[in-house]
Amino acid sequence: MWQTIVAWRGELLTLAALLISWLVFRYRLKRNFWHMWIPGAILGLAVEFMTEPEWTYSLQCYLWRDISPFVIAGWGIVFTWLVTISDYCYRKMFGAPPGTRGPRDPRLWLTDIIVGIPLFLGNELFGLHIIKIWQYNTVLRWDTMIPLIDYPLEGLVAIICFSLAVPAAVRYWKGYK
């Protein structure tokens, strides 16, 4: 039994995160979780197809090569929370709903980065070091490691780019002006 749980840990944690996120959105936030999850999962699928040779997952279920539906679901969850928390921070910091000044509002980018960096980095470190769901392949040649967290500096730059690009795409999908 324990070996099965360990082997399927990534899939089980993804299902738990999906269920908990849906429950929080449905009953606590009174929002449609799937409305933001779908574009996040689609973007996650695109990311996985484009970057498939760059890492190896330790999962049990795959769609094609090293692309798992559970990783795609995880992307959807992370992007949904990023947009939701960033929008909340925007309202608290600037006293207006996000999107009132358009998607090119630098204040919106600021809240996306403030929320995105710890969210993406926390997810990366959790999956990489704690539950060991993936490992980086040598094709990346990432060699500039950040000492205390044992994470590549290049990955941090990619996180900043993701924090700027992905929320804008999810908001566009949602219908922000």
N, C-alpha and C positions, 0 to 999 in steps of 0.2 A: 504493500500500500504506500509506504513512505517513498519508495523508489519511483512509483508512478507519479506521485505529487511532485517530487523533485524534477522528474523528466518533463512534466507538463507545467512547470512553475510559471513560465512566461504566458502560456495560454490561460491558465487559471487566474493569474493576476490581471490580465487584460479583461477577462470576463467580469471579474469582481469590480475593476475600475469602471467598466462600461455600465454595469448595473448601478453602482453607487452614483456615478455621474448622472445617469438618467433619472434616478430617484431624486437627487438633489435638484435638478432642473425642473422636474415635474411638480414636486410637492413643496419645495422650499423657495425656489426662484420663480416658479410659475411661468416657465419659458419652455419653448419647444427645443429640446436638446438636439433632435435629429436635423433640425433646420440649419444648425451650424456644424454638426458632426459630419454630414454628408460632404460638403465642400472640403472639409479638413481631411477626410478619408480619401477623397479623390486626389487631392494634392499629395497626400502621403503615398498613394499608389504611384503617382508620377515620380516622386522622389525615390521610391524604392526601385522602380524600373531603371531610372537614370543612374543610380549609384550602386546597383546590385553587386558589382565586383569589389567594392570598397570595404565590405565587412562580411562577417560570417555569423549567422545566428545559431543559437543552440536551442531550437524549437523542434516540435514534433510534427507540425502541420504546415505544409507549404502549398502555394498555388502554382508556382513555377520557380525552378532553381531555388534561390535563397529568399524568395519573396513569400511572406506569410500573411494570411488575412488578419492575423492577430496583431502584427506590426502595423498594418494599415489601419486597423481599428484604433490602435494606440496613437497614431498620428492624429486621427480624428478627435480623440479625447483631448490630447494636448492642445491642438489648435482651438478647440471649442472653449477650453478653460482660459487660454491665452486671450482670446477676444473678449470673453466675458469679464475677466478680472481687469483687463486693460480699460475696457469701457467704464467699469465701476470706478477705477482710479481716476479716469478722465473727469467723470462727473464730480467726484469728490474734490479734485484739485482745481478744476476750472469752472465749476458751477453750471455747466451746460451739458446737454447730451452730446456724445461724440457724433460726428458727421454733420454738425451744423455749419462748420466751416469747410466741409468737403474732405475728401480722402487725402489731400495733400497737406493737411494741417500738421505743422511740425510738432504741435503739442500732443497730437495723437501718436505720432511716431515716438515721442518721448515716453509716453505711458506704455507703448508697445515694447520698447526696449527695457524699461524699468521692470516690467512684468516678465517679458520674454527671456531675458538672460537667466534669472534664477530658475524659472520654470523649465526651460530647455536643459540648462546645465544640471539641475537636480535630476531630471529624467535620465540624462546621459550617464551621470555618475552612478545612479541607482542601478541602471541596466548593465553598465559596463563593469563596475567594481563589486557591487553588493550581490545581485542575483545572477550576474555573469550570463546574461542572455545573448550578448554579442561580443565580438572582438574585432579590432581593426586589422585589415589585411595590409601587407607591405606595399601594395600598389599606391597607397596614399603618400608614403614616405614622410609621414608626420613625425618630426624629430625634435621639435621645440616644445618640450613638456613643461607645464606649469607645476612647480615642485610640490606644493602641499596636496593638490588634488589629483596629481598624476593624470593630467588631461592635456591634450595637445593645444597649443596656442592657436593653431590653424582652425581647430574645431570651435574655439571661442569666437573667432572672426566669422565663421559660418553661422554660428548661433545668432550673432548680431544681424547678419544679412537675413536670416530666417525671420527674426523678430520684426524686421522692417517690411518684408515682402508678403509673408503669409497672412497676417491679419488683414491687410488691405484686400487680398483676394477673397478671403472669407466674408469680409464686410461687403464687398462688391456683389458677391453671390447673394447675400442677405437682402440687398436692395438699398444700401446706403447711397445717398446722393453724392 
